[in-house]
Amino acid sequence: MLVPLVDIMQEFRKLDYEVPAQVILCFVFIASHNPCHSEVLCHELGLTRAAVSRNTDWLSDKHRLKKPGLNLINKEVDPSNRRRMILSLTDKGKIIAKDLRKFLS
């Protein structure tokens, strides 16, 4: 059934009514692989570096349009490879991930 997907989308719309599906996809992937590298999102989700950057900015504390982000993930430069970011859930992100799991069980 596709109803859980609708429920997940609705939960994100409570956070931001205009949140794109790609942002939700990135969050679900990060939550499932916490922490992970930005390169993994490019490879596994078939997104460009620019798309990953744009979508993860929306999920972090600062949206790229100088608006507050959702503050669901942290983005830190990977000290072993400064061209990639380490993406991990914030405390708020962990709560949202836990809440979303109820729709999938």
Secondary structure, 3 states (H helix, E strand, C coil): CCHHHHHHHHHHHHHCCCCCHHHHHHHHHHHHCCCEEHHHHHHHHCCCHHHHHHHHHHHCCECCCCCECCCCEEEEEECCEEEEEEEEECHHHHHHHHHHHHHHC
